[in-house]
């Protein structure tokens, strides 16, 4: 049987699939040609990340398709329910990239509290002529230790983020409509660990209490954070979104940044992805990454091998 990994797959995933008797094709097929390619090459399994979309049109025209796999958590680029109604298995890897995304959250947090996003723009331009001026401009940094991190959505990635925050000495609070409480176990290098319980609270109370806020929710039909929510946050709050574009109203975010209600934002995802608004890209108080939350070698290895195992279990 043949597997089309249209958005790529790790070498470890390829080896595991080949060992299981599958032929793996990593040719990048244009979105409009996916259905034809699948049919012409008798593809049984299509694996995607976030670039390729597997909608009703592909599902209807590819009767030989047995599995659609998503390397990662969110499956908003796949018509999941429709695929299942046609007898197609839909799989993903919800746990494989949690730590990678959590580390990116803290990359944005550390960047924001020490103004690295702005200093890295200005040092090459003015570092040799205005060193003292830049030193003064970036002299009012903050520490994360002792501050309160509000996690909106305390699922797998939210929990991984909580572990890192606790390790830094932060207070962690959470708001989640579906998880009333969760035990967070922080493991140390020497085999010791600590466990603490986080009880979900209302979003409103979290927004009022948190010094920093990080979003870990699936795609939404409406904004979770808009003008009303920004208004009740602490002055000088920092906010990070490494979840999905559209959970934060970007127009309201820019207003909050310009009014200094929000100290900084870290964005890995965007409302108009893959063409973020210029006002977002050029804002001096926003740390930016191009949707790379799961893009670590370790996460891609885990994703590849986990997808391979699920495919082997289902078809062999």
NORWO-V10609 format. One record per backbone hydrogen bond with DSSP energy under -1.0 kcal/mol. NH is the residue of the N-H (numbers start at 1). CO is the residue of the C=O. Records with the same first field share a line. If there is no record, write none. Layout:
# NORWO-V10609
NH = CO + CO
This chain:
# NORWO-V10609
3 = 23
4 = 45
5 = 25
6 = 4 + 47
8 = 5
14 = 10
15 = 11
16 = 12
17 = 13
18 = 14
19 = 15
20 = 16
21 = 18
22 = 17
23 = 1
25 = 3
33 = 30
34 = 31
37 = 33
38 = 34
39 = 35
40 = 36
41 = 37
43 = 38
44 = 2
45 = 2
46 = 67
47 = 4
48 = 69
54 = 77
59 = 55
60 = 56
61 = 57
65 = 62
66 = 44
67 = 44
68 = 89
69 = 46
70 = 91
71 = 48
72 = 70
78 = 75
79 = 54
80 = 78
83 = 79
84 = 80
85 = 81
87 = 84
88 = 83
89 = 66
91 = 68
93 = 72
101 = 97
102 = 98
103 = 99
104 = 100
105 = 101
106 = 102
107 = 103
108 = 104
109 = 105
110 = 106
111 = 107
112 = 108
113 = 109
114 = 110
116 = 111
119 = 115
120 = 116
122 = 118
123 = 119
126 = 122
127 = 123
130 = 126
134 = 130
135 = 131
136 = 132
137 = 133
138 = 134
139 = 136
142 = 113
146 = 169
147 = 144
149 = 171
150 = 212
151 = 173
152 = 214
153 = 151 + 175
159 = 155
160 = 156
161 = 157
162 = 158
163 = 159
164 = 160
165 = 161
166 = 162
167 = 163
168 = 164
169 = 166
170 = 165
171 = 147
173 = 149
175 = 151
182 = 198
184 = 196
186 = 194
188 = 192
191 = 188
194 = 186
196 = 184
198 = 182
200 = 180
201 = 174
206 = 202
207 = 203
208 = 204
209 = 205
210 = 206
211 = 148
212 = 148
213 = 238
214 = 150
215 = 240
216 = 152
224 = 247
225 = 247
230 = 226
231 = 227
233 = 230
236 = 261
237 = 234 + 261
238 = 211
239 = 264
240 = 213
241 = 266
247 = 244
249 = 225
253 = 249
254 = 250
255 = 251
256 = 252
257 = 253
258 = 254
259 = 255
260 = 257
261 = 256
262 = 256
263 = 237
265 = 285
266 = 239
267 = 287
268 = 241
273 = 270
275 = 272
281 = 277
282 = 278
286 = 283
287 = 265
289 = 267
291 = 268 + 289
295 = 292
296 = 294
300 = 296
301 = 297
302 = 298
303 = 299
304 = 300
305 = 301
306 = 302
307 = 303
308 = 304
309 = 305
310 = 306
311 = 307
312 = 308
313 = 309
314 = 310
315 = 311
316 = 312
